[in-house]
């Protein structure tokens, strides 16, 4: 009864006209369901991903002397993550998160350490690619698995769609903050001595905090609930994914291309201007704005449906990325990137929300990790291409590639159609037993 009372109070506060107090009450309600410790350890556990994804370009560029080589190796790392991410999610759906996350966290710590050592020893590019793939493939996927863990906790307690959107806003904001601090740590390590220092910290963090996330009491129950009744077991427990889930993944691929192209452009422009150590701080400026916007997403009214949000977010990405093409100074880069950073959280939050609304319950962890892999896959493809593009034609060419990808993402969002009304919950979600609107 107390839980329902709190849920009702938070829902009313979130829908009220008072603004910030209602929003804070809604976030307090989310923390009440997850516990205060879970967001902390899940945040620290996902920091290493941000550090090694961005840091790989700097690390290998530093040790090999080639931005193109850094881009190729970073691409290999991301492709390893993309390939294994859905497998990790599928294992978590079937076996529960505890054992899966624990094993992958410890494996990833070792893989990061070996990869870093290989780069410092100046191993040939093919060997670095293999080590990078292993480092990426062993990532435990704490970000998407935290979503897959927290959403059922809220739904089971009677939380409605608005409260679930708040969970996804909080999770995406933690992603954004991690992608602020991760590159910033790498940048500071590069200025202090060498990017490898950040990789040592990443290995330690994933071993400790990844294990903490796995062993948290909620990890014992973080397995997708069985589908009620009938044919799921007859089909081997593999519920069919609706078309909406696949369309969202396609859109996230192009948002990933946008971020990957911007990363290559930022790295190239800061090097061209003689300030390579500033690349991580530029990323931080972009991420701070994204995190602020991400936290405020929970205050959006329900009548502003998910598909409408997706279209607005992708259109904004296409428009706000254009000034980067003509940016040619550090001051201009900081100004443009800070404004441009506002588009990433809305795109990611909406993409994960659409995935959660459409994905069968038994495949929620897999759906979340696959959505994250689609985004990272877009980055991976672009890192190799945009690095060479920036070296050959300048940073503006990489930024232009990102703008084109954002335009395609907008066309995908424009063509997408919900199964049961804009922002409405699809039939596959109504059967979860969570509260409807």
ZATORDREN-181782 format. One record per residue (C-alpha): residue in one letter; x, y, z. Coordinates in steps of 0.001 Angstrom, whole numbers, padded with zeros to 6 digits, always signed. Each point is the difference from the previous one (the first is absolute). Layout:
BEGIN
AXYZ/...
***
This chain:
BEGIN
X+000000+000000+000000/X+002851+002398+000875/X+001666-000671-003332/X-003207+000736-001903/X-000511+003193+002004/X+003528+001163-000792/X-000445-000897-003675/X-003250+001946-000191/X+001537+002992+001756/X+003019+000015-002337/X-002186-000373-003066/X-002210+002921+001069/X+003046+002109+000844/X+001602-000756-003340/X-003170+001036-001832/X-000499+003162+002007/X+000695+003542-001035/X+002648+000671+002653/X+002918-001081-002210/X+003188-000848+001891/X-001510-001282+003290/X-002208-002462-001888/X+002920-001158-002079/X+002136-000522+003097/X-002766-002014+001650/X-000183-002243-003051/X+003739-000653+000113/X-000227-000705+003739/X-002681-002566-000751/X+002271-001721-002512/X+002846-000127+002517/X-002455-001397+002535/X-000609-002977-002285/X+003617-000652-000997/X+001768+000988+003225/X+002637+002727+000157/X+002982-002327-000427/X-001012-001539-003342/X+000203+003239-002067/X+003373+000810+001564/X+001690-003303-000786/X-001647-000261-003420/X+001297+003477-000839/X+003536-000796+001115/X-000191-003358-001772/X-000843+001595-003354/X+002732+002663+000198/X+002670-002379-001415/X-001991-000413-003227/X+000099+003738-000630/X+003671+000141+000894/X+001168-002753-002329/X-002298+000886-002917/X+001217+003575-000219/X+003433-000719+001433/X+000844-002669-002572/X+000350+002647-002692/X+002353+002064+002180/X+001930-003001+001336/X+000739-001582-003369/X+000552+003349-001711/X+002528+000819+002720/X+001837-003323-000259/X-000210-000455-003791/X+000162+003611-001161/X-003004-000449-002325/X-003539+001262+000533/X-001232-002388-002689/X+001500-002978+001875/X-001567+001255+003210/X-003376+000172-001730/X+000292-003523-001443/X+000965-001542+003340/X-002730+001911+001836/X-002432-001237-002651/X+001084-003590+000693/X-000595+000499+003727/X-003487+001371-000632/X-000814-002814-002430/X+000953-002530+002659/X-002464+001683+002347/X-002699+000132-002682/X+000379-003678-000833/X-000062-001311+003551/X-002336+002564+001600/X-003252-001742-001035/X+001518-003366+000994/X+000680+001341+003494/X-003588+001255+000170/X-001379-003332-001200/X+002050-001862+002626/X-001268+002396+002679/X-003602-000626-001084/X+000485-003748+000261/X+002358-000406+002967/X-000484+003206+001952/X+002369+002962+000164/X+002049-000977+003053/X+002233-002741-001414/X+000170+001496-003500/X+001050+003501+001071/X+002472-001316+002574/X+001792-002209-002530/X+000134+002669-002705/X+001149+002739+002418/X+003040-001988+001113/X+000768-001095-003560/X-000274+003564-001259/X+002434+001294+002632/X+002629-002481-001192/X-000715+000752-003683/X+000379+003771+000506/X+003317-000484+001789/X+001381-002261-002753/X-001203+002357-002753/X+001661+002966+001708/X+003259-001906+000402/X-000089-000958-003695/X-000388+003634-001034/X+002871+001101+002260/X+002236-002735-001425/X-000729+001247-003522/X-001484-003251-001289/X-000885-000111-003719/X-003424+001312-000974/X-001535-003474-000654/X+000985-001133+003510/X-001459+003171+001511/X-003220-000579-001928/X-000326-003493+001492/X+000633+001279+003525/X-002449+002861-000547/X-002700-002407-001167/X+000495-002075+003168/X-000165+003097+002190/X-003229+001073-001689/X-001597-003448-000099/X+000469-000526+003745/X-001765+003243+001040/X-002689-001005+002536/X-002648+002385-001363/X-000847+001567+003346/X-001821+003011-001518/X-002690-001892-001950/X-000219-002743+002639/X-000621+002640+002676/X-002977+001164-002043/X-001222-003582-000384/X+000337-000430+003771/X-001581+003271+001142/X-003012+000072-002335/X-001518-003283+001268/X+000573+001132+003600/X-002078+003105-000681/X-002639-001850-002020/X-000402-002694+002679/X-000564+002697+002629/X-002835+001450-002106/X+001950+002790-001659/X-001590+001467-003129/X+001544+000998-003336/X+000978+003399+001347/X+002028-001551+002804/X+001632-002382-002467/X+000941+003003-002164/X+001608+001513+003103/X+002035-003187+000493/X+001191+000209-003613/X+000791+003705+000373/X+002086-000694+003096/X+001812-002890-001686/X+000732+001990-003153/X+001178+002937+002088/X+002423-002307+001803/X+001199-001157-003423/X+000520+003598-001046/X+001821+000922+003201/X+002207-003055-000454/X+000774+001182-003515/X+000855+003391+001489/X+002299-001324+002692/X+001448-002908-002000/X+001503+002104-002809/X+000904+002703+002519/X+002005-002542+002051/X+001722-001177-003173/X+000745+003587-001002/X+001397+000800+003428/X+002098-003177-000086/X+001340+001012-003424/X+000903+003468+001298/X+001513-001448+003207/X+002119-002598-001745/X-001670-002658-002149/X-003529-001251-000903/X+001031-003457+001306/X-000430+001279+003577/X-003746+000293-000651/X-000107-003554-001355/X+001529-001341+003212/X-002724+001789+001965/X-002643-001401-002362/X+001160-003582+000593/X-000159+000508+003756/X-003430+001626-000128/X-001638-002697-002098/X+001408-002733+002253/X-001239+001619+003218/X-003194+001788-000991/X-001063-002512-002635/X+000236-002706+002653/X-001892+002235+002424/X-002789+000476-002542/X-000164-003757-000575/X-000112-000826+003726/X-002556+002677+000931/X-003171-001626+001452/X-002038+001083-003059/X+002330-002079-002174/X-001404-003184+001494/X-003445+000699-001448/X+001025+001819-003182/X-001269-002605-002387/X-002835+000680-002408/X-003341-001266+001208/X-001439-002857-002007/X-002676+000829-002511/X-003411-000951+001311/X-001428-003213-001278/X+000399-001700-003227/X+002372-000115-002864/X+003169+001671+001266/X+001431-003254+001299/X-001129-001803-003132/X+002089+002432-001987/X+002996-000598+002258/X-000681+003170+001999/X+000716+002273-002991/X-002808+002525-000372/X-000095+001697-003364/X+001201+003607-000125/X-002453+002480-001543/X+000986+002165-002950/X+000112+003148+002177/X+003021-001309+001927/X+001981-000539-003203/X-000877+003438-001396/X+001183+001675+003213/X+003297-001875-000235/X+000519+001313-003533/X-000545+003550+001229/X+002463-000541+002859/X+002636-001239-002453/X-000068+003361-001778/X+000086+001939+003281/X+003100-002064+000798/X+001491+000962-003373/X-000601+003637+000939/X+001832-000357+003328/X+002854-001989-001556/X+000496+002577-002746/X-000050+002820+002544/X+002563-001845+002111/X+002341-000341-002989/X-000587+003624-000964/X+000653+001271+003520/X+003215-002037+000283/X+001197+001211-003411/X-000889+003658+000614/X+001654+000157+003419/X+003149-001546-001511/X-000108+002427-002925/X-000225+002902+002450/X+002903-001385+002034/X-002166-000868+003028/X-000427-003798-000104/X-000377-000256+003774/X-003163+002124-000233/X-001958-002692-001865/X-001213-001665+003189/X-001050+003331+001488/X-001953+000865-003148/X-001833-003289+000403/X-000663+000936+003611/X-001618+003288-001036/X-002239-001901-002412/X-000911-002579+002623/X-000857+002510+002731/X-002678+001571-002183/X-001303-003435-000970/X-000233-001056+003660/X-001907+003144+000983/X-002499-000501-002814/X-000250-003705+000829/X-001059+000660+003587/X-002671+002440-001156/X-001507-002515-002442/X-002025-001556+002828/X-002004+003240+000236/X-001347-000251-003550/X-003779-000507-000110/X-001346-003383-001106/X-001969+001618-002805/X+003379+000708-001635/X+000242-003615-001162/X+003131-002040-000550/X-000139+000028-003790/X-000460+003772-000058/X+002975+000354+002381/X+002083-002237-002242/X-000722+002142-003065/X+000751+003252+001810/X+003219-001403+001484/X+001351-001274-003335/X-000970+003225-001795/X+001844+002018+002664/X+003050-002264-000402/X+000103+000653-003744/X-000331+003778+000391/X+002270+000570+003009/X+002822-002120-001434/X+000347+002173-003125/X+002005+002861+001625/X+002744-002493+000895/X+000869-000325-003699/X+001262+003591-000083/X+001493+000217+003518/X+003723+000833-000100/X+000977+001220+003495/X+000062-001393+003516/X-002399+002672+001282/X-002431-000682-002812/X+000305-003754+000541/X-000865+000269+003679/X-002986+002271-000705/X-001451-002091-002825/X+000584-003344+001703/X-001609+001176+003250/X-003224+000892-001831/X+000203-003083-002211/X+000337-002242+003073/X-003660+000624+000832/X-001125-002479-002684/X+001593-003254+001156/X-001941-000723+003200/X-003428+000513-001624/X+000936-002357-002834/X+001306-002730+002311/X-002737+000297+002634/X-002703-000151-002652/X+001674-002916-001778/X+000199-002046+003210/X-003567+000951+000963/X-001340-001173-003364/X+001970-003224+000406/X-001406-000574+003487/X-003561+000657-001161/X+000222-002475-002893/X+002376-002737+001165/X-001437-003293+001343/X+000629-000296+003764/X+002056-003180-000346/X+002431+001820-002307/X+000282+003371+001753/X+003690-000272+000937/X+000828-001174-003507/X-002076+002826-001471/X+001751+002632+002113/X+003491-001319-000751/X-000863-000282-003706/X-001191+003631-000041/X+003249+001077+001659/X+001964-002142-002479/X-001780+001655-002930/X+001117+003401+001254/X+003562-001174+000702/X+000069-001821-003359/X-000685+003262-001795/X+002932+001526+001842/X+002214-002987-000800/X-000622+000137-003739/X+000639+003719-000019/X+003179+000064+002086/X+001967-001797-002716/X-001506+001978-002890/X-000157+003449+001589/X+003575-000185+001332/X+001366-000435-003527/X-002467+002563-001325/X+001198+002576+002535/X+003667-000728-000750/X-000544+000376-003753/X-002556+002790-000288/X+000045+001656+003421/X-002307-000008+003046/X-002866+001601-001935/X-000387-003116-002132/X-000477-002187+003080/X-002544+002430+001426/X-001852+000066-003340/X-000266-003798+000099/X-001588+000281+003438/X-002545+002572-001206/X-000968-002242-002906/X-000511-002930+002391/X-002217+002165+002230/X-002119+000896-003028/X-000453-003715-000775/X-000950-000665+003636/X-002684+002685-000340/X-001375-001667-003142/X-000142-003340+001839/X-001890+001608+002893/X-002312+001793-002424/X-000886-003233-001780/X-000499-002024+003210/X-003526-000738+001161/X-001064-001192+003473/X-001928-003223+000341/X-002712+001505+002197/X+000114+003754-000070/X+002768+002504+000531/X+001696-000710+003281/X-002619-002563+000919/X+000978-003269+001512/X-000087-002892-002430/X-001989-003156+000777/X+003201-001886+000854/X+000523+002383+002889/X-003532+000039+001323/X+000401-003651+000968/X+002829+000839+002397/X-002349+000689+002838/X+001302+003544+000423/X-002401+002829+000456/X-001448+001429-003159/X-000504+003621-000698/
***
